[in-house]
Each structure stands twice: as structure tokens, then as C-alpha cells.
Amino acid sequence: MSGRPSTGSDVVRYGQPAGRWVLLATVLGSGMAFLDSTVVNIALPRIGTDLAADAVGLQWTINGYTLGLASLILLGGSLGDRYGRRRIFIVGVVWFAAASLLCGLAPSIEMLIAARVLQGVGGALLTPGSLAILEASFHVDDRAKAIGAWSALGGVAGALGPFLGGWLVQAATWRLVFLINVPLAVLVAAVAARHVPESSDPAAAKHLDAIGAIAAATGLAGLTYGFTAWPMEGATSPTVLAALAFGVAGLVGFVLVERRSSHPMLPLDVFTSKTFTGVNLVTLAVYAALGGVFFLVVLNLQVVAGFPPLAAGTALLPVTLLMLALSARAGALGQRIGPRIPMTVGPAVCAGALVLLSGVGPDARYLQDVLPAVLILGLGLSLTVAPLTATALGALDEHHAGIASGVNNAVARTAGLLAVAVLPLAAGLGAGSLTDPGDLGAVYRTAMLICAGLLVAGAVTALLMIPAMPEPRAARPASPVRTHCAIAGTPLHPREIPSAADD
């Protein structure tokens, strides 16, 4: 079956045993990668204590994973298209499991960070393949149902993750947050090897854009290292200046490589669309703010407010539940009245929520001090993310739908990466500690206000650059709004998903 195009010619039907096995593999695989981008935040205080990690170490515990994922996620999709989606998916799952084992056994913060980078590489290999496998494996009449089920089950996993992560950290050890991936990955790899059909894209580029991927990874790594080291070493440190210069050179090199390549990972001509450029600028602002929120809120609740890990980990759960319940309705609203209004109002509502969250300090009570802001944040994100995703996919022609999805997801991941690196610096952490209540309290308040400012910038960008009504392009953008929209990054979608009219 290897080498067949993505036409659904291998008839896997929804509701039949073969279809359920494919869903099981893709849901568990992508859910595993998604959870490790969120639940690790719950474990940061315990990691800091057990491994004597400073602020830089904790930042890199988050950013090591995001760096590997953001840098290579586009390349991961290309590898699957060329060499077989099932094959690359399984390689990614096994890689992810091995890296998770290293994380769980890490004797030092340096080893943990290195293992987290490897985890991100595994995530970049398996994440793009999950939806592409669904699109390639299921009969055309069943694809929308399969993707909807994948999305709903992924949302459930996102809701259960904080419970599981908080309970493991509180009842046992932070190491189990990583070690639990190993048996799960063994199950995913076994099911995929036995039950998932192989597929590839005969029209995929014969040459991979490896140089572009290396340049992107180099640029992001340099900027992340420079901004993370800045508070401790100072702006004039040769190490900081060299890292930032290295990062800028890497990103400039990436642009030059993509401009000259005959098989670019990122065709730069997609940015000639004002709408596509605008929606990615909004994504950059919104997901940078979210990166700061999900990094610092859970940390602040434990270190400053004194919440136990389970309570802190589940504090933001209403956001996920509201997005599960409301994203499809918000997407439908965006189709009816146009994306500009929800993409302008949504980030502004989120900004108000972060102003409220900035006041969470010592002796905070969840129902009175945290929950109202969390509910407002969930409503704002529900209004924002589905229209944002639909607009990103609908801004380009059908041929570029896969690129549109991948770029928007990579922008979201990169925004979170840079936010975790820059926010402590911008908020004035200096040589302080993220696990000291006195140091973190002031930094947290300032950081939340900076994130609120980013959301306001996103709202203004949407008002100025997003069209009042969707640009005409068949009915294809209807599909994304029918799925759960993830918090950690915008949803990745295969190139061809049936619209609502195809159901």
C-alpha cells in the first residue's frame, strides 16, 4: 500500500473495527504529544526543587520541547508525505517514548532539558501524521466523522490531562508525568503497525528542505538562548549578544533559503495574501500571550498562592471545557458574520481576563479570585480560535491548504516558545527565582499585563487586516470550525477535508 495517494482508496469505514483501530492510534499518539506540551507546567515547582533548577532551567524545561516541535513540525509533515505517514508516525512515537524515558530518569536539569528537546523532535514527527493518516485512511464519506471524533476525543484528553498530571505530581513524583508516556507509546506503536494503512503522496517533493529546517532551528535556538540568558548575564554579555546574533542570522538564512529553494518548506509567496499575513500576525500575538499564561499562571498558583499541584493544574480546566462546548458555534458565527468581529472581540475579552488574573496573589481563593477570570478567558478564546483557524485555512487556495495549516501551527508554537523566553526578562525577573514567592509575585503581575497588551495588539491587527467576510473559496473552510481547537497550538489539518456540505 505504500506510495498510494491520499484518496481514501483503502476503504476504512467509520464505525467498523478497522476504523476504530485507526482512530485509537491517532488519538492516543497526538494526545500524548499534546499533553506533554501542557501538563509539564504543573510539575515545574517540584522539578525546580528536586533538580535545584534556576529560572533558566525551568524556562528551558518548557522551551526545549517547544523548540524541537516548532522548528521541525513542517519537516515532519513532509517526511510523512514522502516516506510514508504510518512509518514516520511510528518512528515519532518510538522516538517520543525513548525521550520521555530519558526525561523521567534525568539526574540533572541539563539532562532533562536535552531529553525535552528530543521529545519535541519526536512530537514533530508524529503530530502532523495523525490527521493526515485519518484523511488518507478513511473513505471519503467518513472522513469528516473520523476527524470530528479525533477532535472530540482529543478535547477529552486535554480536559483529563491536568487531573492526571496534577495527581501524579501531588501523589507520587513529577517523573511519572514523563514515564507514563512509555507504556502508552508502546500501545500506540503496536496498534499503528498492525492496523493503520500505509500512505504517502506520490506528488511530494523529491528533495526535503533540510537546510531550511536547520536554519529555522538554529535561528529559534539562538534567540531563545539569548533571551533566556539575558536576565542572569546582562544585555552586554558576550554570550547573550552572540546567541542573539546567531539567532537573527539563522532566521535571515532561513528566509534566503526558502526564497531560493525549488522545494521550500515554507513558500514565501503565501504571504502575498494580506489576510494570510494578518491572521498569522494575530496568531503570533494571541499564542504568545497564551504561552505566557499557561507557563506562569499554574506556577504562580503553586508558588505564590499556595495551591497544591492538583488544584493548580485543574484551575484552567474551564478554558478547555468552554472551548470544547463553544468552538464549533463560534466557528459557525464567524462564517455567518465574518471573522473580523469575533477575532477582534475575542482577544479583547481575553485581555480583560488577564488583567483580572494579574491580581491573583498570596491567599487567593479559587472561586472568588481565579474562576471568574478563567471563565472570561475561556469565552474569549472560544470566540477567537475557531474563526482564526478557519481564516488561516481559507486565506489561500486549496492547493496551499496544507501549507496554510502547517504555517499557522508553527507560528503558534513559535509564539509560545519566544513568550516563555522573553516574558521573565520583560517582566523584570533579573537574577530572581521562579520558585521564590517574593520574586515570582511581582514578575507574574507584570507578565500578565504584558500578555494582556499582546492580546490587545492581536485585536487591533484583526480589526485592520482581517476581512469583514471570508474571501470566496468554495465551502472548504467549513471543516475546521467543526473540530475542537487546541490551546497549545492551532489545529493541524490535512490538505483535503470534506466540508459540511459533504456530510
C-alpha positions in Angstrom: 0.0 0.0 0.0 3.0 2.3 0.4 3.0 5.0 -2.2 -0.7 5.3 -2.8 -2.1 8.8 -3.0 -4.3 10.3 -0.3 -7.5 9.4 -1.9 -9.0 7.0 0.6 -8.8 4.2 -1.8 -8.1 1.8 1.1 -11.7 1.7 2.4 -11.6 2.1 6.2 -15.1 2.9 7.3 -16.1 4.8 10.4 -17.8 2.6 13.0 -16.2 -0.6 11.8 -13.3 -2.3 13.8 -10.7 -1.2 11.3 -11.7 2.4 11.6 -11.8 2.3 15.4 -8.2 0.9 15.5 -7.0 3.8 13.2 -8.8 6.3 15.5 -7.3 4.8 18.6 -3.7 5.0 17.3 -4.1 8.6 16.1 -5.9 9.9 19.1 -3.5 8.4 21.6 -0.5 9.4 19.6 -1.4 13.0 19.1 -2.9 13.3 22.6 0.4 12.1 24.1 2.3 14.9 22.4 -0.3 17.5 23.2 -0.4 16.6 26.9 3.4 16.9 27.3 3.2 20.5 26.0 0.9 21.4 28.8 1.0 19.2 31.9 4.7 19.7 32.5 3.9 23.2 33.7 2.2 21.6 36.7 5.5 19.8 37.6 7.8 22.8 37.4 7.9 23.7 41.1 8.8 20.1 42.0 11.3 19.9 39.2 12.9 23.1 40.4 13.2 21.8 43.9 14.4 18.2 43.1 16.9 19.2 40.5 18.0 22.6 42.0 16.9 24.3 38.8 17.1 28.1 38.5 14.7 30.2 36.4 16.7 29.5 33.2 16.5 25.8 33.8 12.7 25.9 34.3 12.2 28.0 31.2 14.3 25.6 29.1 12.3 22.6 30.5 9.3 24.1 28.7 11.1 25.6 25.7 13.3 22.6 24.9 10.2 20.7 23.9 8.6 23.6 22.1 11.9 24.4 20.2 12.1 20.9 18.8 8.4 20.8 17.9 8.2 24.3 16.3 11.4 24.0 14.3 10.6 20.7 12.7 6.9 20.3 12.5 6.7 21.3 8.9 9.6 19.0 8.0 7.8 16.2 9.9 4.8 16.6 7.6 7.0 16.5 4.5 8.7 13.3 5.7 5.4 11.6 6.2 4.2 12.6 2.7 7.4 11.3 1.1 8.4 8.2 3.1 5.0 7.0 4.4 2.8 8.6 7.0 2.4 5.4 9.1 6.2 4.8 9.1 7.1 8.4 10.2 4.2 8.3 12.8 5.6 5.2 14.3 9.2 6.5 14.3 7.9 9.6 16.0 6.0 7.6 18.7 9.0 5.4 19.5 11.3 8.4 19.5 8.9 10.2 21.8 8.8 7.3 24.2 12.6 7.0 24.4 12.9 10.7 25.0 10.2 10.5 27.7 12.1 7.7 29.4 15.2 9.9 29.5 13.1 12.8 30.9 11.7 10.6 33.7 15.2 9.3 34.6 17.1 12.6 34.2 19.5 13.1 37.1 20.0 16.8 36.4 18.3 19.7 34.9 20.7 19.7 32.0 19.8 16.1 31.1 16.1 16.9 31.4 16.4 19.8 29.0 18.3 17.7 26.5 15.7 15.0 26.7 12.9 17.6 26.3 14.5 18.8 23.0 14.5 15.2 21.8 10.8 14.8 22.9 10.0 17.8 20.8 11.7 16.2 17.8 9.5 13.1 18.3 6.4 15.3 18.6 7.3 17.0 15.3 7.4 13.6 13.6 4.2 12.2 15.0 1.9 15.3 15.3 1.4 16.1 11.6 0.8 12.5 10.7 -2.2 11.9 12.9 -4.7 13.9 10.9 -3.0 13.1 7.6 -3.4 9.4 8.4 -7.2 9.9 9.0 -7.6 11.7 5.8 -5.6 9.1 3.9 -7.2 6.0 5.5 -10.9 6.7 5.7 -13.4 6.5 2.9 -14.2 10.0 1.6 -17.8 9.8 3.0 -16.4 9.1 6.5 -13.5 11.5 6.8 -15.5 14.3 8.4 -16.9 11.9 11.0 -13.5 10.5 11.8 -11.8 13.9 12.1 -14.7 15.1 14.3 -14.3 12.0 16.6 -10.5 12.6 16.7 -11.1 16.2 17.7 -13.7 15.4 20.4 -11.6 12.6 21.9 -8.5 14.9 21.8 -10.5 17.5 23.6 -11.4 15.0 26.3 -7.8 14.1 26.6 -6.9 17.8 27.0 -9.5 18.1 29.8 -8.3 15.0 31.6 -4.6 15.8 31.3 -4.4 18.4 34.1 -6.2 16.0 36.5 -3.8 13.2 35.7 -0.7 15.4 35.7 -1.6 17.2 39.0 -2.5 13.9 40.7 0.8 12.2 39.6 2.9 15.2 40.8 1.0 15.5 44.1 0.6 11.8 45.0 3.9 10.4 43.6 6.6 12.2 41.6 6.9 14.6 38.7 8.9 11.9 36.9 5.7 9.9 36.3 4.4 12.8 34.1 7.1 11.6 31.6 7.3 7.9 32.4 3.6 7.3 31.8 4.2 8.0 28.1 6.3 4.9 27.7 3.6 2.2 28.0 1.2 4.4 26.2 3.6 4.8 23.3 4.2 1.0 23.1 0.4 0.6 22.7 0.2 3.3 20.0 3.1 1.8 18.0 1.7 -1.7 18.2 -1.7 -0.6 17.1 -0.4 1.6 14.3 2.0 -1.1 13.0 -0.8 -3.7 12.9 -3.9 -1.7 12.0 -3.0 1.6 10.3 -2.8 1.5 6.5 0.4 3.0 5.0 0.0 6.0 2.7 2.2 8.6 1.1 2.0 11.3 -1.5 3.5 10.5 -4.9 3.4 14.2 -5.8 5.5 15.1 -2.7 8.8 17.0 -3.4 11.6 14.6 -4.1 14.0 16.7 -2.1 13.4 17.6 1.5 14.2 21.2 2.7 16.7 20.0 5.3 18.8 23.2 5.1 15.7 25.3 5.7 14.8 23.2 8.7 18.3 23.5 10.1 18.3 27.3 9.6 14.9 27.7 11.3 16.0 25.5 14.3 19.3 27.5 14.5 17.5 30.8 14.5 14.9 29.9 17.1 17.5 28.2 19.3 19.8 31.3 19.2 17.0 33.7 20.1 15.6 31.5 22.8 19.0 31.0 24.4 19.9 34.7 24.2 16.6 36.0 25.7 16.6 33.3 28.4 20.2 34.0 29.5 19.8 37.8 29.4 18.3 38.3 32.9 21.1 36.4 34.6 24.1 37.6 32.4 23.0 41.0 31.3 22.4 42.6 28.0 26.1 43.3 27.3 27.2 39.7 28.0 29.2 38.3 25.0 27.3 35.1 25.3 23.9 36.8 25.1 25.0 39.0 22.2 26.5 36.1 20.3 23.4 34.0 20.8 21.0 36.7 19.7 23.2 37.5 16.6 23.3 33.7 15.9 19.5 33.6 16.1 19.0 36.5 13.8 21.4 35.1 11.3 19.7 31.8 11.4 16.3 33.3 10.7 17.6 35.5 7.9 19.3 32.5 6.4 16.0 30.6 6.6 14.3 33.3 4.6 17.0 33.3 2.0 17.0 29.5 1.7 13.2 29.4 1.3 13.3 32.2 -1.3 15.9 30.4 -3.4 14.7 26.8 -2.9 12.9 24.9 -5.6 11.2 22.8 -2.9 10.8 25.2 0.0 9.4 24.1 3.4 7.7 27.5 3.5 6.8 29.0 0.1 7.1 32.7 0.9 4.6 33.7 -1.8 1.8 32.7 0.6 2.4 35.9 2.5 1.4 38.0 -0.5 -2.1 37.4 0.8 -3.0 40.2 3.2 -5.5 38.0 5.0 -3.0 35.2 5.5 -0.3 37.6 6.8 -2.8 39.2 9.1 -4.2 36.0 10.5 -0.6 34.8 11.3 0.2 38.1 13.0 -2.9 37.7 15.1 -1.8 34.1 15.8 1.6 35.3 16.9 0.2 37.8 19.4 -2.6 35.6 20.8 -0.5 32.5 21.2 2.5 34.4 22.7 0.1 35.7 25.3 -1.3 32.1 25.9 2.3 30.8 26.1 2.9 33.2 29.0 -0.5 32.4 30.7 0.0 28.6 30.7 3.6 28.9 31.8 3.1 31.4 34.6 -0.5 31.0 36.0 -0.1 27.4 37.2 3.4 28.3 38.5 2.0 31.3 40.4 -0.9 29.4 41.9 1.5 26.9 43.4 4.5 29.1 44.4 2.7 32.3 45.4 -0.9 31.4 46.2 0.0 28.1 47.8 -2.3 25.8 45.7 -1.4 22.1 45.7 -0.4 20.7 42.3 -3.7 19.1 41.5 -5.7 22.2 42.3 -3.3 24.4 40.3 -3.2 22.0 37.4 -7.0 21.9 37.1 -7.5 25.7 37.7 -7.6 26.4 34.0 -9.7 23.4 33.1 -12.8 25.6 32.4 -11.0 27.1 29.5 -10.7 23.7 27.8 -14.3 22.8 28.6 -15.7 26.1 27.3 -13.7 25.7 24.1 -15.0 22.1 23.7 -18.5 23.4 24.1 -18.4 26.6 22.1 -15.7 26.4 19.4 -18.0 24.9 16.8 -20.7 27.6 17.5 -18.1 30.3 17.4 -16.8 29.0 14.0 -20.3 29.0 12.6 -20.8 32.5 13.9 -17.6 33.6 12.2 -18.8 32.1 8.9 -22.2 33.9 9.2 -21.0 37.4 10.2 -17.4 37.2 9.0 -14.2 36.6 11.0 -13.2 40.2 11.7 -15.7 40.8 14.6 -15.0 37.6 16.6 -11.3 37.8 16.0 -11.3 41.4 17.3 -13.7 41.0 20.2 -12.3 37.6 21.4 -8.7 38.8 22.1 -10.0 41.9 23.7 -12.2 39.8 26.1 -9.1 37.7 26.8 -7.1 40.8 27.6 -9.7 41.8 30.3 -9.4 38.3 31.8 -5.6 38.6 32.1 -6.0 41.9 33.9 -8.1 40.1 36.4 -5.7 37.2 36.6 -2.8 39.6 37.3 -4.3 40.2 40.7 -4.0 36.6 41.9 -1.5 36.6 44.7 -1.0 35.2 48.2 -4.1 33.7 49.9 -6.0 33.8 46.6 -9.2 31.7 46.6 -10.2 29.9 43.5 -13.9 30.6 43.3 -13.6 34.3 44.1 -10.2 35.3 42.7 -9.4 32.8 39.9 -12.5 31.2 38.4 -14.2 34.4 37.1 -11.1 35.4 35.1 -10.7 31.9 33.9 -14.3 31.8 32.6 -13.9 35.1 30.8 -10.6 33.8 29.3 -12.4 30.7 28.1 -15.2 32.7 26.5 -12.7 35.0 24.7 -10.7 32.1 23.4 -13.8 30.2 22.2 -14.7 33.3 20.2 -11.2 33.7 18.8 -9.6 30.4 17.9 -12.1 28.7 15.5 -12.6 31.7 13.3 -8.8 32.2 13.4 -8.2 28.7 12.2 -10.9 28.8 9.5 -9.5 32.1 8.2 -5.9 30.8 8.1 -7.0 27.8 6.1 -9.4 29.8 3.9 -6.9 32.6 3.0 -5.1 30.5 0.4 -6.2 28.4 -2.4 -6.9 24.7 -2.0 -3.5 23.7 -3.2 -1.9 25.5 -0.3 -4.3 24.4 2.4 -1.8 22.1 3.9 0.9 24.8 4.0 -1.6 27.2 5.5 -2.4 24.9 8.3 1.3 24.0 9.0 2.5 27.6 8.9 -0.3 28.7 11.3 0.5 25.9 13.7 4.2 26.6 13.5 3.6 30.3 14.2 1.5 29.4 17.2 4.2 27.1 18.6 7.0 29.7 17.9 5.0 32.4 19.7 4.7 30.2 22.8 8.5 29.4 22.6 9.5 33.1 22.5 7.0 34.1 25.1 8.5 31.8 27.7 11.9 33.0 26.8 11.2 36.7 26.8 8.4 37.3 29.4 10.6 36.8 32.6 13.1 39.2 31.1 10.5 41.8 30.1 8.7 41.5 33.5 11.9 42.2 35.4 12.9 38.9 36.8 16.6 39.6 36.7 18.6 37.1 38.8 15.5 36.2 40.7 13.9 32.7 41.1 10.7 31.4 39.6 10.2 29.2 42.6 10.6 32.0 45.2 7.2 33.6 46.1 8.8 37.1 46.6 10.5 37.1 43.2 7.7 35.4 41.2 4.8 37.5 42.6 5.9 40.8 41.0 7.1 39.2 37.8 3.8 37.4 37.4 1.7 40.5 37.7 3.8 42.4 35.2 3.9 39.5 32.8 0.1 39.1 32.8 -0.3 42.8 31.9 2.2 42.4 29.1 0.2 39.4 27.8 -2.9 41.5 28.0 -1.2 44.0 25.8 -0.3 41.4 23.3 -3.9 40.4 23.1 -5.0 44.0 22.5 -2.4 44.1 19.7 -3.9 41.0 18.3 -7.4 42.5 18.4 -6.2 45.7 16.6 -4.4 43.6 14.0 -7.5 41.6 13.3 -9.6 44.8 13.0 -7.2 46.2 10.5 -6.2 43.2 8.4 -8.9 40.5 8.7 -11.7 40.9 6.1 -15.2 41.6 7.3 -16.4 38.5 5.4 -14.5 35.3 4.3 -12.9 35.5 0.9 -14.8 33.4 -1.5 -13.3 29.9 -1.9 -15.8 27.1 -2.3 -17.1 25.7 1.0 -13.8 24.2 2.2 -13.1 26.3 5.3 -16.3 25.0 6.9 -14.5 21.9 8.2 -12.0 23.4 10.7 -14.8 25.1 12.8 -16.4 21.6 13.3 -13.4 20.5 15.4 -12.1 21.2 18.9 -9.5 24.0 18.8 -6.4 23.3 20.8 -4.9 25.7 23.3 -1.2 24.8 22.9 -1.3 25.3 19.1 -3.7 25.8 16.3 -5.1 22.6 14.9 -3.2 20.9 12.1 -5.4 19.8 9.2 -4.7 17.6 6.2 -4.9 19.2 2.8 -8.3 17.9 1.9 -11.1 17.7 4.5 -14.7 17.5 3.3 -16.8 20.5 4.1 -20.1 20.4 5.9 -21.8 20.0 2.6 -20.1 16.7 2.1 -21.5 15.1 5.3 
